[in-house]
């Protein structure tokens, strides 16, 4: 589970490095799911929903949102 906060850009920006680390440590393709927390705080969001969706789509990940 790759979790980031919609209201904290740094957590989103750290995802590519986290994905690389996970992929380097496993021998099979892991099932990875992206979870955006604080999705209800869209007025304070530092990561747009469209950007998160694009990130997930480009990497063939599922994107979930939590409030």
C-alpha positions as CSV (number, residue, x, y, z in Angstrom):
1,X,0.0,0.0,0.0
2,X,1.6,3.3,-1.2
3,X,0.0,6.0,1.0
4,X,0.3,9.7,0.6
5,X,-1.5,12.7,2.0
6,X,-3.4,14.9,-0.4
7,X,-2.5,17.9,1.7
8,X,1.3,17.1,1.9
9,X,3.1,17.3,-1.4
10,X,6.3,15.7,0.0
11,X,4.5,12.4,0.6
12,X,3.3,12.3,-3.0
13,X,6.7,13.2,-4.4
14,X,8.3,10.4,-2.4
15,X,6.2,7.7,-4.1
16,X,8.5,7.1,-7.2
17,X,11.5,6.4,-4.9
18,X,9.3,4.1,-2.7
19,X,8.1,2.2,-5.7
20,X,11.7,1.7,-6.9
21,X,12.8,0.5,-3.5
22,X,10.0,-2.0,-3.3
23,X,10.7,-3.3,-6.9
24,X,14.4,-3.7,-6.1
25,X,13.7,-5.8,-3.0
26,X,11.2,-8.4,-4.3
27,X,11.6,-11.2,-6.9
28,X,8.0,-11.1,-8.2
29,X,5.8,-8.3,-9.4
30,X,4.2,-6.9,-6.3
31,X,0.5,-5.8,-6.1
32,X,0.7,-2.1,-5.3
33,X,-2.2,0.1,-4.4
34,X,-2.0,3.8,-4.0
35,X,-4.0,5.4,-1.2
36,X,-4.7,9.2,-1.1
37,X,-5.6,10.2,2.5
38,X,-7.4,13.5,3.4
39,X,-9.2,13.4,0.1
40,X,-12.1,15.3,1.7
41,X,-9.8,18.3,2.3
42,X,-9.7,19.2,-1.4
43,X,-9.6,23.0,-0.7
44,X,-6.3,22.5,1.1
45,X,-5.0,19.8,-1.3
46,X,-1.4,20.1,-2.5
47,X,-1.9,17.2,-4.9
48,X,-4.7,17.5,-7.3
49,X,-6.9,14.5,-7.8
50,X,-6.2,14.6,-11.5
51,X,-2.5,14.4,-10.8
52,X,-2.9,11.5,-8.5
53,X,-5.1,9.7,-11.0
54,X,-2.5,10.3,-13.8
55,X,0.3,9.0,-11.6
56,X,-1.6,5.8,-10.8
57,X,-2.7,5.3,-14.4
58,X,0.8,5.8,-15.8
59,X,2.2,3.2,-13.4
60,X,-0.8,0.8,-13.8
61,X,-1.7,1.2,-10.1
62,X,-5.1,1.3,-8.4
63,X,-5.9,4.5,-6.6
64,X,-8.1,4.7,-3.6
65,X,-9.1,7.8,-1.7
66,X,-9.8,8.0,2.0
67,X,-11.3,10.8,4.1
